[in-house]
């Protein structure tokens, strides 16, 4: 595997002796592949906070690389894609309306 396929470690992570890698995401065989450090947080909602922070970082990095980017529209599109895909996750793990039939939409 060539170094050009990997992203640089953020400088602050290199400088912080207590930093650690939480998640690595690759595209391989046309699908998302991950390495994940489980057990970091006792409360699963912390992963939701991490996902929201990740969304913020995605928008920020794109805005830094495209001065004409409409960040509001970009975020709206990101959320639309998330909402579409999360439905299959909810159904897969039994939390979707179709899976349990109770009408409890846990996303608000």
C-alpha positions as CSV (number, residue, x, y, z in Angstrom):
1,X,0.0,0.0,0.0
2,X,1.5,3.3,-1.0
3,X,1.7,6.3,1.3
4,X,-0.1,8.4,-1.3
5,X,-3.3,6.5,-0.5
6,X,-3.2,7.6,3.2
7,X,-4.1,11.0,4.6
8,X,-1.7,12.9,6.8
9,X,-2.1,12.7,10.5
10,X,-3.3,16.1,11.8
11,X,-0.5,18.1,13.3
12,X,-2.3,18.6,16.6
13,X,-2.7,14.8,16.9
14,X,1.0,14.3,16.3
15,X,1.8,16.9,19.0
16,X,-0.7,15.6,21.6
17,X,0.8,12.5,23.3
18,X,-2.6,11.5,24.5
19,X,-4.2,11.5,21.0
20,X,-5.3,8.2,19.4
21,X,-7.0,7.2,16.1
22,X,-10.7,6.5,16.6
23,X,-11.8,5.6,13.0
24,X,-10.3,4.9,9.7
25,X,-12.5,4.8,6.5
26,X,-11.4,3.3,3.2
27,X,-13.1,2.7,-0.1
28,X,-12.2,-0.8,-1.3
29,X,-14.1,-3.0,-3.8
30,X,-16.5,-0.1,-4.3
31,X,-17.7,-0.2,-0.7
32,X,-16.8,1.5,2.6
33,X,-14.4,-0.4,4.8
34,X,-13.6,0.7,8.3
35,X,-11.3,0.1,11.2
36,X,-12.9,1.3,14.4
37,X,-11.7,1.5,18.1
38,X,-14.7,0.2,20.0
39,X,-15.3,0.8,23.7
40,X,-14.1,4.4,23.8
41,X,-17.4,5.7,25.2
42,X,-19.8,4.0,27.6
43,X,-22.7,6.0,26.3
44,X,-23.6,5.2,22.6
45,X,-24.9,8.7,22.1
46,X,-21.3,9.9,22.2
47,X,-21.0,8.3,18.7
48,X,-23.8,10.6,17.6
49,X,-21.9,13.6,18.8
50,X,-18.8,12.3,17.0
51,X,-20.9,12.0,13.8
52,X,-22.2,15.6,14.2
53,X,-18.6,16.8,14.8
54,X,-17.5,14.8,11.7
55,X,-20.2,16.5,9.6
56,X,-18.9,19.9,10.8
57,X,-15.4,18.9,9.9
58,X,-16.5,17.7,6.4
59,X,-18.2,21.0,5.7
60,X,-15.2,23.0,7.1
61,X,-12.6,21.2,5.0
62,X,-14.7,21.5,1.8
63,X,-15.2,25.2,2.5
64,X,-11.5,25.7,3.1
65,X,-10.8,24.2,-0.3
66,X,-13.6,25.9,-2.2
67,X,-14.1,29.6,-1.4
68,X,-17.3,29.6,-3.5
69,X,-18.9,26.7,-1.6
70,X,-22.4,27.3,-0.3
71,X,-21.9,25.7,3.1
72,X,-25.6,25.7,4.0
73,X,-26.5,23.9,0.8
74,X,-23.6,21.5,1.2
75,X,-24.7,20.6,4.7
76,X,-28.3,20.2,3.6
77,X,-27.2,17.8,0.9
78,X,-25.0,15.9,3.4
79,X,-27.9,15.6,5.8
80,X,-30.2,14.4,2.9
81,X,-27.7,11.7,2.1
82,X,-27.4,10.7,5.7
83,X,-31.2,10.6,6.2
84,X,-31.6,8.4,3.1
85,X,-28.9,5.9,4.2
86,X,-29.8,5.8,7.9
87,X,-33.2,4.4,7.0
88,X,-31.6,1.2,5.8
89,X,-29.5,1.1,9.0
90,X,-32.5,1.5,11.2
91,X,-34.3,-1.2,9.3
92,X,-31.3,-3.5,9.5
93,X,-31.0,-3.3,13.3
94,X,-34.7,-3.4,14.0
95,X,-35.2,0.3,14.9
96,X,-36.9,1.5,11.8
97,X,-40.7,1.9,11.5
98,X,-40.9,-0.9,9.0
99,X,-39.0,-3.3,11.3
100,X,-40.9,-2.8,14.6
101,X,-44.1,-1.2,13.5
102,X,-44.4,1.0,16.6
103,X,-43.9,4.3,14.7
104,X,-41.1,5.4,17.1
105,X,-38.8,7.6,15.0
106,X,-35.8,7.9,17.2
107,X,-34.3,10.7,15.2
108,X,-36.9,13.2,16.3
